[in-house]
Amino acid sequence: MSMEPSLSSIQSLVSEIKKDIFFENAIMVSPSAYDTAWLAMIPEQKNGSNNNNNGPMFRSCLNWIVENQKEGGFWGETNEEDLPTIDTLPATLACLLALDKWNVGHRHIQNGLQFIYSKAEILLKINYQNLPRWFVLVFPAMIELAEEAGLDLVFPTGLRAVIANIFVKRQQILEMEELVEESRYFPPLISYMEALPSTYDFDTQETVKQYLSSDGSLFQSPSATAQAFMATGNVRCLNFLRSLVQKFPSGVPAKYPMDGDLIKLCMVDHVQGLGVAELFNDEIEQILAQAYRNIQKENKSNPTETNIIPIKLFKDALAFRLLRMQGYDVNPGSFCWFLQEPEILAYTGENREYFISAMYNVYRATNLQFPGETELEEARKISLNILESYNARNRDLNFMIPKGLQNMINYELSAPWTARLDRLHHRKWIEENKISPLWNGKASFYRLCCLDDEKLLQLAVRNFEFQQSIYMRELEELKEWSKKWRLSEMGFGREKTVYTYFAISATSCIPHNSIMRLVIAKTAIIITVADDFYDMEGSLNELEFLTDAVKRWDSKGLSGHSKTIFDALDDLVNDIAADFHPQERSKIVPKLQDIWREAFMAWMVERRWSLTGYLPSMDEYLETGMRSIAAHTVTLPATSFLTQEHTLNPFEYSNITKLLMTITRLANDTQSYQKEQADGKINLVLLHMKQNPNTTLQDSIDYVQQLLEEKTKEFLKHVFMDGFDEDMPKSCRHIHLSCLKVFQMFFNSANLFDSETALLDDIKKAIYLPIDHKEKSKPLVKPLQSVPPQTKKKKEGSRISTPLHQMRLQHSGRTGFTRQRFYVKNLSVAGREKLHFPMKFNLCFT
């Protein structure tokens, strides 16, 4: 298959996506079956009345319900395997209520009831004691309303204790929480107005009037606002609902209005994660420029309304990371405001399930620390603690965190950002993007259509595999080159042709049609062979001859391995120069030669140290070691394709280049000290131990690691911020960053470069294996079990019955209840416990 058709199809998709997703008025929010059902239940107003005989006010919502029942008989979200999630239970019940109210969709109702009977047990029984708060409030309410409407709900007998326990938990929440208690619980009870039991005693008119937002919504919740309107007839609620349906005629979202700027930031983050950002550079820059202007104008006061804290923190952390990576001057205080408020910190701890997405973004933002930014260090500790503790407690749960997001969080925590290669990250993002959670809200996750766009995923897959086709061809070309110059047949040291090309191709800063990958790969291969020759194979006489030949740049007198290395090197330098304009070649060749001379001279110095037992000072060691690691030898020739100004001048390197040289040496030394100690070589960890006799090995490792972290923060500031290396374009700085990531990947947790097998799976994923992506289809679920016939005798014998069904609950002076009590068995580890039990109807189990 030729490349042009693939490239053409990619460009065609890009054009379509720019129209569909980046269009200013594109509808971005996925519909919520639960909220749409509540709007579908509102009767039309005629002659001042709104009785049910008038028909539905929002018929489009009712039509959406009829048209959007899934194959399995349910409404609501599905997980990564296209199977129903727990939110489908209340969503399906709400849709059944709407259909039943208007006496339509009888087949849909029957299928929905079959789904409840067939799937409720498996959805509820797995870790049901950890059900999310929103579900505990909403699910019992939907059961109560379904019973009142006369829907024949039937649950498997095995759910008797589970459902009873859910009702008990709901009652505990109702007794414990105030109707609006901003200091502790999110979202407040009033935002679940549609789910509050009819016996919950509060002044509906005054409460709605007091907490109605300026837009006429109740905490931006369509379902709660629908109930508020039906209960009070408030005109502002009605205007909000009409505006909502006008904006979203085909299913309303779970939250409205949405923050348009946040949606755009999420879109940028998603496009970057998919690895297709370079295809939308203009659109991304426009969005980020506007985001930066908004930050400049934004009120600096911290939020006080608890219902907006998770969303604001999510947005602020995301904006900070995206803007900083784009080179904007943003202050950590733009999202670290939560550190200054003890109440907010306590609030995040008490409601951490609602902060998982926010803390995930906080943690990612702290990857970009500059020197002296202690706020980011503190934010990193807090976010890490919340993410790790929640993962530990809920690793088997998918109720609050979809598996894809859990996997991305684990991936984020598994290795530093600077040690992750871009293309592997893009592949992971594509594979885990089967669903698109944004953040956790009132009932499950809010989702964005743009994050769930099939065309965008298709583009990401095609782009990834198009590049793979290039990489496979280039790797074969590189193998032939290595074989031609006999570098792969030296008979000593490390043969790393595939490793080096993998590491270079897995960075995304090099355009697909650039020769830089092959130049860098050939450079890295020669460095590896020459370094091993100086370390283990060459005699002192051979090494001195080779070093002298490189100084003179003349192979006269060389033979064997020395001549092989020099000839390959000379050909590479000439090959690089051949790509320049004839007038530039005479300038570029001596500069390239000088960079290589530095590396060979440094290797010679280190070999003499090893042979003579000379112990340099730490400064002397670093001065030589930062050149012998040869990171600049790899990076600078590549940047010469982008600019020829100054960057190739030996001993006059930019600060960013010097930092790269230092960091890569430190990273290498933290993982190679054992091997180098066995080989009789010097290493900074070992040198620190010898010069500080009272320290332990771990002390010396920690010292080097701390130095590495400090230098990395300084390096990142030079990468992302203008003004530090005026002569270094941003594209060249990003080449430096990619080089750093490669070294960190090799030496972050172990010396992977010297391993024969550690990277084989990653190599396959980056270069060879296509992405297993199937276009989304309708959810496939196992066949539903039929609801058993309900004879009167069967139903009578299968009820949960309670004398509370005739009891009215009495207000106790706060938004809670006092009533008679009875015992429920086996609902706590303490055994028998006194609990309120509000179930006031007969529920059929079979």
VOGU-3710 file (C-alpha; in Angstrom, 3 decimals, decimal comma):
1> msmepslssi> 0,000/0,000/0,000  1,434/3,401/-0,961  1,687/6,173/1,576  -0,138/8,803/-0,462  -3,645/7,278/-0,180  -3,139/6,940/3,584  -1,930/10,507/3,889  -4,791/11,656/1,689  -7,368/9,889/3,860  -5,826/11,460/6,961
11> qslvseikkd> -6,034/14,933/5,445  -9,640/14,331/4,421  -10,571/13,314/7,958  -8,818/16,373/9,353  -10,955/18,637/7,166  -14,152/16,929/8,304  -13,185/17,091/11,969  -12,346/20,774/11,763  -15,894/21,401/10,558  -17,585/19,036/13,006
21> iffenaimvs> -15,670/19,534/16,243  -13,857/22,837/16,048  -16,903/24,660/14,687  -17,777/27,424/17,146  -21,378/26,336/17,794  -20,833/22,590/17,748  -22,888/20,732/20,360  -20,313/19,067/22,560  -22,205/17,552/25,477  -23,518/14,002/25,407
31> psaydtawla> -27,191/13,572/26,323  -28,236/12,215/29,704  -31,063/9,691/29,541  -31,911/10,331/33,195  -32,260/14,101/32,823  -33,992/13,865/29,448  -36,584/11,576/31,035  -37,354/14,138/33,725  -38,000/16,831/31,139  -40,151/14,374/29,193
41> mipeqkngsn> -42,375/13,986/32,278  -43,327/17,687/32,398  -46,922/18,184/31,153  -47,778/20,941/28,696  -49,325/24,113/30,092  -52,729/24,933/28,632  -55,105/27,559/29,932  -52,954/28,003/32,993  -53,035/24,315/33,913  -50,411/21,670/33,507
51> nnnngpmfrs> -52,298/18,430/34,046  -51,287/15,228/32,376  -54,138/15,375/29,863  -52,333/18,161/28,044  -49,545/15,876/26,857  -45,805/16,396/27,287  -44,392/19,917/27,192  -41,163/18,726/25,612  -42,200/16,106/23,107  -38,714/16,003/21,583
61> clnwivenqk> -37,413/14,632/24,891  -40,042/11,906/24,845  -39,175/11,105/21,241  -35,499/10,878/22,190  -36,349/8,250/24,815  -38,322/6,207/22,304  -35,525/6,402/19,748  -32,546/5,773/22,044  -33,247/2,606/23,998  -30,191/0,350/23,740
71> eggfwgetne> -30,371/-3,185/22,394  -30,292/-4,585/25,893  -33,455/-2,729/26,859  -31,772/0,015/28,872  -30,968/3,694/28,721  -27,795/5,267/30,083  -24,052/4,790/29,855  -21,956/1,799/28,879  -18,448/0,867/29,924  -15,367/0,056/27,852
81> edlptidtlp> -16,861/-3,288/26,810  -20,145/-1,607/25,761  -21,901/-3,196/28,732  -24,323/-1,223/30,911  -22,946/0,653/33,900  -24,672/1,137/37,214  -26,203/4,457/36,167  -28,391/2,561/33,679  -30,628/1,393/36,542  -31,982/4,818/37,609
91> atlacllald> -31,777/6,104/34,022  -33,842/3,190/32,731  -36,408/3,560/35,506  -36,734/7,293/34,783  -37,275/6,599/31,077  -39,872/3,946/31,899  -41,688/6,480/34,084  -41,783/8,989/31,230  -43,070/6,425/28,721  -45,662/5,106/31,145
101> kwnvghrhiq> -46,848/8,610/32,027  -47,738/9,341/28,415  -48,871/5,805/27,613  -46,391/5,264/24,774  -43,623/2,795/24,017  -45,230/-0,294/25,531  -42,634/-2,560/23,939  -39,887/-0,290/25,252  -41,380/-0,513/28,729  -41,480/-4,288/28,620
111> nglqfiyska> -37,873/-4,457/27,422  -36,829/-2,031/30,148  -38,537/-4,086/32,843  -36,823/-7,190/31,503  -33,490/-5,393/31,704  -34,104/-4,418/35,343  -34,969/-7,987/36,255  -32,133/-9,519/34,244  -29,259/-7,161/35,024  -29,977/-5,414/38,313
121> eillkinyqn> -28,449/-8,201/40,391  -25,071/-8,253/38,658  -24,918/-4,444/38,587  -25,765/-4,080/42,269  -24,132/-7,015/43,986  -20,527/-6,264/43,076  -19,210/-4,243/46,011  -22,647/-2,788/46,646  -21,491/-1,482/50,017  -19,372/1,044/48,111
131> lprwfvlvfp> -22,171/2,396/45,946  -21,709/6,104/45,174  -23,739/8,668/47,088  -25,664/9,865/44,041  -26,850/6,334/43,306  -27,972/5,763/46,891  -30,114/8,899/46,629  -31,512/8,432/43,133  -32,111/4,687/42,761  -34,528/4,275/45,699
141> amielaeeag> -36,449/7,327/44,505  -36,889/5,811/41,056  -38,126/2,568/42,613  -40,649/4,493/44,722  -41,917/6,472/41,743  -42,134/3,336/39,605  -44,204/1,602/42,271  -46,464/4,621/42,642  -46,951/4,673/38,869  -47,977/1,024/38,902
151> ldlvfptglr> -45,016/-0,307/36,950  -44,557/-4,005/37,681  -41,007/-3,952/38,982  -39,619/-7,399/39,709  -36,173/-8,006/41,192  -34,380/-11,325/41,719  -34,745/-12,740/45,216  -31,007/-12,390/45,750  -31,392/-8,617/45,772  -33,738/-8,477/48,752
161> avianifvkr> -31,046/-7,575/51,308  -29,103/-5,420/48,835  -32,039/-3,157/47,990  -33,089/-2,980/51,620  -29,586/-1,871/52,490  -29,618/0,824/49,794  -32,823/2,246/51,239  -31,257/2,243/54,681  -28,185/4,043/53,388  -30,358/6,645/51,733
171> qqilemeelv> -32,175/7,261/54,975  -28,880/7,695/56,773  -27,891/10,346/54,238  -31,231/12,136/54,580  -30,882/12,213/58,349  -27,227/13,201/58,389  -27,174/15,972/55,794  -28,809/19,356/55,619  -30,772/20,256/52,529  -27,963/22,624/51,600
181> eesryfppli> -24,781/22,045/53,560  -22,060/23,718/51,570  -19,255/22,958/53,958  -19,291/19,178/53,606  -21,283/17,395/50,943  -21,196/17,687/47,189  -23,534/18,099/45,481  -26,054/19,251/48,159  -29,302/17,378/48,701  -31,382/20,116/47,094
191> symealpsty> -29,662/19,386/43,768  -31,384/15,971/43,958  -34,801/17,548/44,417  -36,402/15,105/41,976  -35,157/12,210/44,132  -36,217/13,475/47,556  -39,068/11,376/48,980  -42,518/12,948/49,143  -42,320/12,769/52,929  -39,222/14,961/53,011
201> dfdtqetvkq> -40,637/18,069/54,639  -39,342/21,455/53,489  -40,794/24,689/52,126  -40,582/23,939/48,429  -41,468/27,400/47,137  -39,064/29,275/49,387  -36,229/26,777/48,993  -36,428/26,810/45,209  -36,639/30,585/45,190  -33,639/30,862/47,518
211> ylssdgslfq> -31,306/28,485/45,662  -32,316/29,109/42,074  -29,340/30,256/40,020  -29,394/33,424/37,966  -30,000/31,289/34,862  -33,137/29,791/36,430  -31,643/26,368/37,153  -31,337/24,477/40,383  -27,599/23,844/40,661  -27,408/23,566/36,856
221> spsataqafm> -29,248/20,229/37,065  -31,947/19,709/34,393  -33,631/16,919/36,368  -33,778/18,892/39,626  -34,960/22,002/37,768  -37,677/19,959/36,042  -38,952/18,776/39,415  -38,674/22,312/40,832  -40,882/23,596/38,025  -43,450/20,816/38,400
231> atgnvrclnf> -43,575/21,443/42,154  -43,665/25,251/42,108  -44,525/26,452/38,613  -41,601/28,875/38,862  -41,402/30,830/35,596  -37,626/31,170/35,774  -37,328/27,376/35,927  -39,577/27,112/32,891  -37,514/29,611/30,932  -34,361/27,669/31,783
241> lrslvqkfps> -35,915/24,389/30,631  -37,189/25,882/27,382  -33,780/27,356/26,664  -32,206/23,987/27,408  -34,435/22,062/25,004  -33,996/24,708/22,326  -30,225/24,247/22,637  -30,393/20,435/22,901  -33,536/19,202/21,120  -32,175/15,651/20,890
251> gvpakypmdg> -31,566/14,742/24,509  -30,449/17,160/27,213  -27,121/16,955/29,071  -26,666/16,153/32,758  -25,478/19,692/33,398  -26,346/23,002/31,805  -25,007/25,495/31,107  -21,614/23,959/30,480  -18,426/25,989/30,582  -17,591/26,462/26,906
261> dliklcmvdh> -13,989/27,342/27,642  -13,569/24,159/29,658  -15,005/22,083/26,831  -12,465/23,580/24,432  -9,594/22,926/26,836  -10,708/19,307/27,180  -10,827/19,050/23,416  -7,239/20,320/23,145  -6,104/17,876/25,833  -7,840/15,032/24,032
271> vqglgvaelf> -6,405/15,907/20,626  -2,927/16,084/22,146  -3,435/12,770/23,914  -4,452/11,106/20,656  -1,234/12,275/19,033  -2,834/14,397/16,309  -2,228/17,873/17,734  0,126/18,851/14,908  -2,818/18,485/12,514  -4,777/21,174/14,372
281> ndeieqilaq> -2,074/23,661/15,327  -4,011/26,790/14,362  -7,178/25,715/16,152  -5,279/24,756/19,303  -3,336/28,015/19,382  -6,551/30,005/19,013  -8,192/28,157/21,913  -5,181/28,502/24,203  -4,694/32,177/23,372  -8,288/32,814/24,420
291> ayrniqkenk> -7,816/30,734/27,576  -4,775/32,817/28,491  -6,708/36,055/27,960  -9,453/34,716/30,204  -6,960/33,907/32,958  -5,548/37,421/32,759  -9,015/38,927/33,232  -10,259/36,396/35,782  -11,223/37,380/39,298  -8,409/36,182/41,567
301> snptetniip> -10,691/35,333/44,497  -11,040/31,692/45,450  -14,386/29,938/44,943  -16,589/29,605/47,996  -19,496/27,601/46,562  -18,657/23,966/47,099  -20,656/22,799/44,105  -18,224/24,526/41,712  -14,944/23,631/43,456  -14,285/20,282/41,671
311> iklfkdalaf> -15,063/21,719/38,247  -13,057/24,895/38,789  -10,061/22,948/40,072  -10,329/20,591/37,103  -10,418/23,499/34,660  -7,714/25,602/36,310  -5,225/22,717/36,536  -5,919/21,686/32,942  -5,512/25,259/31,686  -2,249/25,676/33,589
321> rllrmqgydv> -0,715/22,529/32,089  -1,818/23,209/28,517  -0,738/26,846/28,628  2,614/26,151/30,251  3,424/23,492/27,665  2,598/26,026/24,965  5,009/28,567/26,435  2,571/30,897/28,193  3,691/32,549/31,419  1,223/31,116/33,938
331> npgsfcwflq> 1,493/31,124/37,708  0,933/27,945/39,778  -1,404/30,008/41,942  -3,900/29,891/39,088  -4,887/26,416/40,277  -3,090/25,961/43,608  -5,620/28,231/45,342  -7,109/25,141/46,982  -3,948/24,769/49,075  -4,620/28,054/50,870
341> epeilaytge> -8,020/27,046/52,255  -8,082/24,404/55,041  -11,842/24,020/54,563  -11,401/23,200/50,884  -8,612/20,723/51,619  -10,831/18,995/54,170  -13,697/19,080/51,705  -11,647/17,337/49,008  -10,731/14,607/51,489  -14,334/14,016/52,535
351> nreyfisamy> -15,655/13,998/48,959  -12,663/12,577/47,127  -14,756/10,538/44,707  -15,927/13,822/43,178  -12,354/15,097/42,919  -10,688/12,173/41,138  -10,745/13,804/37,703  -9,713/17,144/39,198  -6,828/15,602/41,148  -5,749/13,651/38,075
361> nvyratnlqf> -5,381/16,982/36,297  -3,676/18,576/39,302  -1,123/15,755/39,351  -0,482/16,080/35,616  -0,035/19,838/35,986  2,637/19,324/38,638  4,765/17,455/36,088  5,786/20,878/34,798  7,515/22,258/37,884  10,015/25,077/37,558
371> pgeteleear> 12,611/25,876/40,241  11,221/27,351/43,454  7,597/26,421/42,803  6,882/24,927/46,211  3,133/25,202/45,637  3,405/22,606/42,902  5,349/20,263/45,157  2,606/20,483/47,790  -0,133/20,050/45,188  1,676/16,982/43,849
381> kislnilesy> 1,827/15,357/47,277  -1,868/15,961/47,952  -3,067/14,827/44,526  -0,826/11,756/44,635  -2,184/10,807/48,045  -5,798/11,096/46,906  -5,236/9,193/43,662  -3,274/6,374/45,306  -5,624/5,972/48,251  -8,716/5,964/46,068
391> narnrdlnfm> -7,186/3,474/43,657  -6,228/1,208/46,550  -9,728/1,243/47,995  -11,628/1,027/44,735  -9,424/-0,872/42,326  -12,216/-3,343/41,601  -14,925/-0,689/41,248  -16,057/0,886/38,019  -18,970/2,788/39,489  -17,256/6,103/40,099
401> ipkglqnmin> -14,202/5,803/37,851  -14,502/4,110/34,449  -11,807/1,572/33,740  -10,242/3,704/31,020  -9,733/6,596/33,420  -8,471/4,236/36,129  -5,940/2,845/33,669  -4,793/6,310/32,631  -4,382/7,307/36,289  -2,315/4,187/36,955
411> yelsapwtar> -0,290/4,897/33,826  0,300/8,465/34,996  1,486/7,269/38,402  3,678/4,480/37,015  6,528/6,664/35,752  7,535/10,325/35,654  6,239/12,329/32,717  9,838/12,927/31,597  10,370/9,152/31,328  7,376/8,443/29,079
421> ldrlhhrkwi> 7,738/8,334/25,310  5,085/10,257/23,420  3,997/7,600/20,948  3,457/4,989/23,640  1,428/7,572/25,535  -0,643/8,294/22,415  -1,291/4,608/21,873  -2,343/4,182/25,500  -4,663/7,180/25,231  -6,282/5,806/22,070
431> eenkisplwn> -6,727/2,341/23,572  -8,236/3,659/26,805  -10,517/6,148/25,090  -13,418/3,788/24,550  -15,449/6,086/26,761  -14,926/9,753/27,468  -15,493/10,821/31,072  -14,944/14,477/31,844  -15,559/14,796/35,562  -17,848/13,312/38,138
441> gkasfyrlcc> -21,009/15,245/38,791  -24,408/14,744/40,321  -25,077/11,379/38,728  -22,085/9,594/37,225  -19,701/11,298/34,782  -20,408/14,133/32,420  -19,221/13,275/28,947  -18,314/15,335/25,914  -19,259/14,298/22,405  -15,969/15,619/21,047
451> lddekllqla> -14,105/13,175/23,285  -16,254/10,352/22,001  -16,071/11,272/18,328  -15,565/8,247/16,122  -13,967/10,280/13,333  -11,392/11,679/15,730  -10,504/8,215/17,006  -10,381/6,961/13,449  -7,998/9,773/12,579  -5,780/8,963/15,557
461> vrnfefqqsi> -5,585/5,285/14,593  -4,888/6,005/10,930  -2,262/8,590/11,797  -0,563/6,217/14,247  -0,500/3,332/11,789  0,533/5,588/8,895  3,572/6,591/10,928  4,207/2,951/11,831  4,505/2,158/8,121  7,190/4,841/7,850
471> ymreleelke> 9,011/3,561/10,923  9,073/-0,034/9,738  10,590/1,027/6,435  13,132/3,331/8,082  14,152/0,659/10,572  14,915/-1,767/7,758  16,940/0,964/6,057  18,820/1,564/9,309  19,586/-2,126/9,721  21,004/-2,196/6,198
481> wskkwrlsem> 23,146/0,854/6,950  24,448/-0,691/10,178  25,231/-3,910/8,337  26,896/-2,036/5,464  29,339/-0,357/7,842  29,726/-3,580/9,884  28,595/-1,800/13,067  26,152/-4,599/13,859  28,908/-7,211/13,456  31,620/-5,836/15,730
491> gfgrektvyt> 31,645/-8,902/17,967  31,669/-6,933/21,219  29,455/-4,613/23,214  25,803/-3,815/22,676  24,024/-4,193/19,343  21,245/-1,626/19,767  20,076/-0,736/16,275  16,427/-1,505/17,046  16,542/-0,012/20,563  17,954/3,283/19,364
501> yfaisatsci> 15,525/3,637/16,486  12,568/2,716/18,708  13,466/5,377/21,253  13,829/8,051/18,583  10,719/7,143/16,599  8,644/7,016/19,783  9,102/10,757/20,268  6,543/12,867/18,476  8,392/16,146/17,906  9,923/15,025/14,602
511> phnsimrlvi> 7,677/15,388/11,498  6,784/12,146/9,748  8,636/13,163/6,577  11,844/14,273/8,292  15,257/12,637/7,866  16,119/13,602/11,448  15,066/10,213/12,838  17,633/8,370/10,743  20,332/10,946/11,456  19,746/10,679/15,210
521> aktaiiitva> 19,524/6,880/15,083  22,787/6,538/13,148  24,444/8,934/15,565  23,230/6,925/18,560  24,430/3,643/17,039  27,938/5,006/16,444  28,009/6,429/19,984  27,009/3,062/21,471  29,621/1,126/19,473  32,400/3,664/20,121
531> ddfydmegsl> 31,572/3,961/23,828  31,720/0,172/24,211  34,996/0,091/22,279  36,524/2,573/24,729  35,005/0,791/27,740  35,754/-2,844/27,053  37,444/-3,732/23,789  40,120/-1,319/22,657  43,651/-1,381/24,002  45,100/1,881/25,289
541> nelefltdav> 47,230/2,125/22,149  44,247/1,555/19,849  42,165/4,132/21,714  44,903/6,757/21,571  45,300/6,183/17,829  41,530/6,467/17,281  41,233/9,591/19,422  44,111/11,198/17,554  42,552/10,262/14,207  39,280/11,915/15,216
551> krwdskglsg> 41,151/15,037/16,336  42,864/15,191/12,912  39,778/13,815/11,181  41,992/11,504/9,204  41,799/7,703/9,198  45,438/7,231/8,177  47,039/4,498/10,278  43,754/3,061/11,574  42,763/-0,574/11,154  40,248/-3,076/12,461
561> hsktifdald> 37,467/-1,796/14,730  39,015/1,671/14,942  38,846/2,136/11,179  35,297/0,734/11,048  34,122/3,267/13,639  35,897/6,215/12,018  34,743/5,392/8,475  31,101/5,104/9,587  31,415/8,377/11,488  33,010/10,213/8,571
571> dlvndiaadf> 30,304/8,981/6,223  27,584/10,129/8,641  29,027/13,641/8,954  29,303/13,955/5,176  25,815/12,525/4,770  24,386/15,160/7,133  26,263/17,956/5,370  24,980/16,794/1,993  21,471/17,843/2,978  22,543/21,461/3,382
581> hpqerskivp> 22,929/24,136/0,754  26,442/24,025/-0,788  27,305/27,372/0,793  26,454/25,991/4,238  28,333/22,688/3,946  31,748/24,202/4,516  30,469/25,677/7,799  28,526/22,701/9,109  31,178/19,986/8,611  33,838/21,381/10,999
591> klqdiwreaf> 31,178/22,080/13,624  29,913/18,511/13,462  33,473/17,216/13,649  34,187/19,348/16,728  31,159/17,936/18,554  32,366/14,402/17,870  35,909/15,289/18,945  34,520/16,299/22,339  32,873/12,917/22,829  35,922/10,881/21,802
601> mawmverrws> 38,233/12,974/23,987  35,898/12,531/26,974  35,797/8,747/26,449  39,599/8,748/26,334  39,841/10,693/29,608  37,468/8,295/31,369  39,386/5,271/30,099  42,643/6,721/31,460  40,945/7,351/34,822  39,807/3,735/34,875
611> ltgylpsmde> 43,257/2,344/33,979  45,214/4,560/36,385  42,748/4,546/39,279  42,616/8,347/39,266  39,807/9,737/41,441  38,543/13,075/40,079  36,587/15,614/42,077  32,832/15,566/41,556  33,002/18,776/39,509  35,802/17,377/37,366
621> yletgmrsia> 33,880/14,156/36,873  30,719/15,982/35,809  32,635/18,255/33,442  33,872/15,194/31,568  30,839/12,978/32,163  28,363/15,438/30,677  30,336/15,197/27,421  30,973/11,456/27,480  27,237/10,738/27,819  27,029/12,334/24,339
631> ahtvtlpats> 23,457/13,621/24,606  24,497/16,822/22,846  26,229/14,764/20,174  22,838/13,217/19,409  20,733/16,349/19,753  22,639/19,204/18,147  23,172/17,679/14,673  19,407/17,100/14,561  18,670/20,707/15,499  20,989/21,860/12,720
641> fltqehtlnp> 18,235/20,867/10,299  16,051/23,478/11,998  18,617/26,239/12,542  22,332/26,642/11,917  22,748/29,551/14,283  25,197/29,119/17,167  23,786/25,810/18,474  26,640/23,775/16,992  29,461/25,804/18,493  31,394/23,529/20,885
651> feysnitkll> 32,135/24,945/24,338  29,589/27,718/23,681  26,476/25,662/24,147  23,198/27,181/25,218  22,162/26,681/28,817  19,453/24,244/27,782  22,065/22,054/26,065  24,339/22,122/29,111  21,402/21,166/31,331  20,538/18,285/29,002
661> mtitrlandt> 24,137/17,045/29,120  24,153/17,175/32,933  20,736/15,579/33,455  21,399/12,661/31,131  24,672/11,935/32,940  22,908/12,030/36,321  20,090/9,794/35,072  22,588/7,258/33,742  24,600/7,229/36,954  21,601/6,550/39,218
671> qsyqkeqadg> 21,030/3,205/37,471  24,449/2,065/36,215  26,586/2,361/39,359  26,549/-1,388/40,064  27,708/-2,313/36,554  30,328/0,423/36,493  31,600/-0,521/39,935  32,090/-4,086/38,685  33,877/-2,762/35,578  36,175/-0,562/37,658
681> kinlvllhmk> 34,707/2,644/36,268  33,875/5,883/38,076  30,277/6,901/38,661  28,862/9,959/40,451  27,027/7,816/43,013  30,222/5,894/43,828  32,290/9,076/43,786  29,945/10,748/46,262  30,230/7,749/48,598  34,026/7,807/48,467
691> qnpnttlqds> 34,219/11,537/49,087  31,657/11,322/51,924  32,720/8,267/53,979  29,887/8,600/56,501  27,151/8,260/53,877  25,410/5,070/52,819  24,840/3,958/49,252  21,210/5,066/49,503  22,314/8,491/50,760  24,480/8,911/47,680
701> idyvqqllee> 21,709/7,729/45,363  19,326/10,209/47,015  21,881/12,993/46,611  22,239/12,374/42,883  18,477/11,934/42,506  17,788/15,255/44,214  20,341/16,969/42,000  18,675/15,358/39,001  15,239/16,663/40,035  16,536/20,205/40,563
711> ktkeflkhvf> 18,278/20,275/37,189  15,181/18,836/35,489  12,993/21,659/36,830  15,488/24,181/35,522  15,634/22,373/32,183  11,841/22,413/31,786  11,801/26,156/32,339  14,267/26,555/29,481  12,213/24,227/27,267  8,857/25,917/27,699
721> mdgfdedmpk> 9,663/29,561/28,407  11,095/32,064/25,961  13,888/34,421/26,936  16,422/31,978/28,398  18,020/30,769/25,181  17,207/33,522/22,696  19,036/31,811/19,865  17,208/28,522/20,357  13,838/28,188/18,554  11,046/26,321/20,301
731> scrhihlscl> 11,325/23,423/17,838  14,985/22,922/18,812  14,130/23,073/22,498  11,571/20,341/21,979  14,243/18,175/20,345  16,193/18,625/23,587  13,123/17,560/25,584  12,673/14,448/23,459  16,306/13,506/24,013  15,830/13,916/27,758
741> kvfqmffnsa> 12,743/11,696/27,677  14,649/8,970/25,858  17,451/8,955/28,435  14,981/9,079/31,321  13,027/6,206/29,829  16,173/4,107/29,588  17,426/4,958/33,093  14,396/5,916/35,206  13,796/2,773/37,254  16,486/0,461/35,863
751> nlfdsetall> 19,116/0,344/33,134  16,739/-0,698/30,369  19,230/0,125/27,631  21,459/-2,787/28,628  18,535/-5,205/28,942  17,912/-7,561/26,035  14,178/-8,012/26,686  12,764/-5,199/28,846  11,634/-3,034/25,930  10,515/-5,652/23,427
761> ddikkaiylp> 6,792/-5,183/24,115  7,083/-1,413/23,851  9,004/-1,742/20,588  6,235/-3,891/19,139  3,569/-1,400/20,236  5,416/1,610/18,855  6,506/0,183/15,500  4,836/-3,087/14,564  1,477/-3,827/16,195  -1,595/-2,094/14,759
771> idhkekskpl> -4,081/-0,633/17,206  -7,026/-2,908/17,877  -9,738/-0,326/17,406  -13,224/-1,279/16,343  -15,810/1,275/15,450  -18,445/1,608/18,098  -21,650/-0,263/17,581  -24,765/-0,698/19,582  -24,096/-2,253/22,968  -24,121/-6,015/22,975
781> vkplqsvppq> -25,457/-7,602/26,126  -26,325/-11,135/27,050  -29,922/-12,153/26,303  -32,307/-10,801/28,890  -34,122/-13,158/31,194  -37,868/-12,943/30,898  -39,721/-11,429/33,797  -41,572/-14,321/35,461  -45,355/-14,188/35,495  -46,604/-12,453/38,616
791> tkkkkegsri> -49,443/-14,398/40,078  -50,994/-12,819/43,093  -49,861/-15,671/45,288  -46,261/-15,393/44,091  -46,129/-11,663/44,600  -47,729/-11,807/48,016  -45,196/-14,361/49,119  -42,206/-12,464/47,834  -42,618/-8,991/49,258  -40,557/-6,866/51,503
801> stplhqmrlq> -43,308/-5,624/53,744  -43,176/-3,095/56,504  -45,768/-1,390/58,690  -44,084/1,908/57,789  -46,113/2,171/54,582  -48,881/4,059/56,386  -46,590/6,187/58,519  -45,942/9,892/57,839  -42,474/11,124/58,662  -42,262/14,117/60,974
811> hsgrtgftrq> -39,846/17,017/60,692  -37,532/17,264/63,677  -36,451/20,868/63,448  -33,788/20,207/60,788  -33,950/18,696/57,356  -34,259/15,157/58,663  -36,858/12,879/60,177  -37,905/11,283/63,448  -39,990/8,153/63,430  -40,446/4,780/64,993
821> rfyvknlsva> -37,589/2,348/64,482  -37,218/-1,328/63,821  -34,376/-3,796/63,441  -32,728/-4,834/60,175  -30,432/-7,850/60,352  -26,922/-8,189/58,952  -26,541/-4,672/57,586  -23,341/-3,810/59,423  -20,271/-5,485/60,773  -21,668/-4,900/64,220
831> greklhfpmk> -24,473/-7,305/63,536  -27,929/-6,068/64,513  -28,236/-2,316/64,340  -31,048/0,195/64,842  -31,716/1,956/61,564  -34,576/3,891/60,027  -36,244/2,030/57,167  -38,370/4,231/54,925  -39,611/1,695/52,357  -43,365/2,199/52,343
841> fnlcft> -44,529/-0,051/49,528  -44,572/-3,667/48,485  -41,672/-4,710/46,246  -41,782/-7,945/44,306  -38,848/-10,355/44,378  -38,704/-13,636/42,555
//
